[in-house]
Amino acid sequence: MLLVIDIGNTNIVIGLYDGVRLHKNWRIRTERNTTEDEFNVIISSLFAGSGVNPKQINKTIISCVVPPLVSILNSFCLKYLGHAPLWVDARSAAHMPILYSNPAEVGADRIVNAVAAFHKYKTSMIVVDFGTATTFDSISENGEYLGGAISPGIMISSEALFMKASKLPRVELVDLPDKVIGKDTTSSIKAGIIYGYAGLVDGIVNRMKIEMNSDPRIIATGGLANLMADICETIEIVDLSLTLEGLRIIYENIKNSDQ
């Protein structure tokens, strides 16, 4: 079985593939100060709770945007799974030309999303990933990675507001406010953050459409994708398994090219 791991700044998303079928998946909090042994305790608990035998895992691929965790996860795979993982970088997307000025600067998570999206939808598109940062990635109808935009994520923006405006209460962003015009402080904050961020998303997407000179499909992924898709006018599809699927596709492409 293939173990796929996407290490983000806030969460680590883990998937287990049996062929092309996503057998199980989990999401845990990113802990930069963990050790390979502590990570093994966590993942072994997840496996045990889902009836997964670690001995069935004979291959692993990882994308990571948290450099301190690279050596830790590498050690975990060698020590507890008995093999070295494949790591995603710009060279991993051999079938997708990356038209960045310096392709090595493109985050592994963005490469994975772009590969999965084009493989699945086969058209020009913009992938919006609602993570710690919100990323916008543009892919041409020929499968070229054109570039994109990066903005502070919703939670980062919210934390900055709460830290700098000491009288404002913290607000949980788990559902949509009833109205844009709030009738109390809590609903006003929620409306400002969520509807304001929807305006940011739609604004960037519409400007990217003009530059692409096409009619791309707009695909959202990431933790808050479902929430934001309800109010963003431009989002057409929510695909929460995009990153895990991209890791599987990249692994298969690499292995096929080695044969």
N, C-alpha and C positions, 0 to 999 in steps of 0.2 A: 504494500500500500504506500501511497505517496503522502507525506506530511508537508503541508504548505503553511508558512508562517509569515504574516505581515506585521512588522514591528513599527508602530507609529509612536508619536510623542505622548499620546494619552492612553491608547489601548493597543494591545497585541491581539490580532485576530488569527485564529488557528483553524485549519481545515484538514480533513483526512479524506483522501480520494481513493476509491476503489475503481480503478480504470478511469472513466470519464464521469463517474457518479460521485457527487459530494456525499460522503457517508455520514460524517459528523462535522460540526463546527462549533467553536467556542470563542468568546471574547473576554479577555482579562485585562486588568489595569497594568500599564507599563511601569515597572519599577527599575529605575536605572542602577540602583545599588544592590541588586540581587546577585546571587552566585549561580553557577551551573547546578549545584546541588539543590538550592532553594527552588530554582525553576523546575527541576525534575520533580520535586515534591508536589508542586502545583499541577503540573501537566499529568503526572501519574494519577493524581486524584480525579482529574477530568476524565482520563481514560477509563479508570476503574468505574466511575459513575455511569459511563456510557457503554461498558462492556467491551472495551477495546484492549486487545493484547498488544503491548508495545513491540513484541517480537515480530508482529506482522508488518511493521514499518521498515522498509528497506531502502527508502530514498526520501530526501528532504530538500526543499528549496525555500529560501528565505529572502524577503525584501526588507530592508531596514533603513530608517532615517534617523536612528539614534546610535551614533558611532560607538559609545561605550558598551553597547550590548552585543556588538559583533563578536568579540572574543568570547564572551560568556555563552552565547548560543552555539558558537562553533565548538566550544568545549563540551557543552551539553550533548550535542549530537554525537561527538566522538566517544564520549564516556558512557552514555546511556543508550544510544541507538546503534553504536558500532560502525558509523560511517560519517564522512564529512559531508556537510550540506553544500548545495549550489547556492551562490549568492547572486542576486540580480543587480546588474548595472547597465549602463548604456550599451555595452557590447552584447547583452543578453537578447536585445530586440533586433536580431540580425535580419529579420524579415520586414522590419519597419524602419525606413530611413528617418533619422532624427535630425531635423533641420534647425536645431539650436546652434548658436555660434560656437558653443563648446558643449557637445553632447554629454560629456562627463558630469556636467552640472545638473542634469535633469534627475530629480529624485526617483529612487527605485519604485516608489508607490505610484508615481505618475506614469512611468513606463509600463508598469503592470496593468494599470487601468486602461491605458491607450491600446495596448495589445489585445486585451480581452474585449474591449468595446468594438474594435474594428473586426476582430474575428467573428463576433456575434452578429453585428448589424451591417457590416459591409457597405458603409456609406460614409459621407462626410458627417462629422459630429463634434460636439463639444461635451466633454465629460466634466461634471461639477462634483467634486468630492468634498463633502462636509466633514472635515476632520479638525484637528487642532488648528491648522490653517485651512482655509477654503481654497482649493485649487481649481483652475479652469484650464482644461487641456484641449487643444484644437487638433483634429485629425482630418486630413484631406480625404476626398473620395478615392484617391489612389493609395490610401494607407500610409501617408506620410505624417509623422509627428511634426506639426507646424510650430508649436510653442504654446504659450498660454499666459496665465496671470495667477498671482498668488495674493490673497488678502488675509488679514487676521480672521481666525475662526470666530464663530458666534460666541463660544464660551470665553475665549480670550478677550474679546471686546467687552463682554459683560463683566468679567473680572476687573478689567481696567476701570469701568464705570463705578463698580462697587468700592474699589480701593481708593479712588480719588474723590468720590462724593460720599463723605462719611455719614451723611444723614439719610442716604437712600438705603432702603432695606434690600437684602438679597432676595432674588426672585427665581423660582424654579421654572425653567423653560421647557416644560414637558407637553404643553398643549397650546393651542392658539387662543389669543384673547378674543372676546366676543366682538369688540369694536376697536377701531383705531383711536377713537376719542375716549380715553380712559376716564373713569369717574372717581378713581382713587389713585394713590401713588403706585401701588403694586400693578394695577392694570395698565397704568400709563407707561411704566417701565417696560412691561412685557410687550405692549403694543409698539413702543419705540424700537426695541431691540429686534423683535421678530419681523414686523412690517418694514422697518428700516433696512434690515438685512435682505429681505425679499427684493427691495428696490435696488440694492447693490448688485444682487445676483442678476436680475433682469437687465440692469443697465450694462453690466459687463458683457453678458451674453449677446445683447443686441449690437453692441459695438464690435464684438468679435465677428458676428455674422456679416456685418458690412465689410470688414477687412478680408474675410474669407471669400466674399463674393459668391456665396452659395446659400443653400437652405439646409444647414446641418440639423441633424436630430440632436436633441438636448437630453442627455442622460445624467441622472443624479445618483450618487452613491454616498456611503458614509453614514455615521451615526444619526444625524439629524435630517437625512434625506427625505424621509416620509413626512416629517413635520413641515419642512420648507416646500415640498412639492405641492402641498395643499394651497399655498398662497402665491408661489412664484408663477407668473404667467407663462414663462418660457419653458419650464421643465415639462418634458413629454413622458419620460420613462424613469422609474426608480428601479435600480438594479443593485441590490445589496450584496450580491455574491460576486460582483465584478472583479474585485481584487483577488479573491481566492481563485476564481476561474482563470484570471490572467497568469497567476503563478503556475497553475497546472499546464496551461498552453505553452508558456515559455520553457518549462521543464521538458515537455515533449519535443518541442522544436530543437532544443539543445541536444537532446539524446539522439534524435533522428539525424541531425547534421553530423554527429560523431560516428555514425555507423557507415 
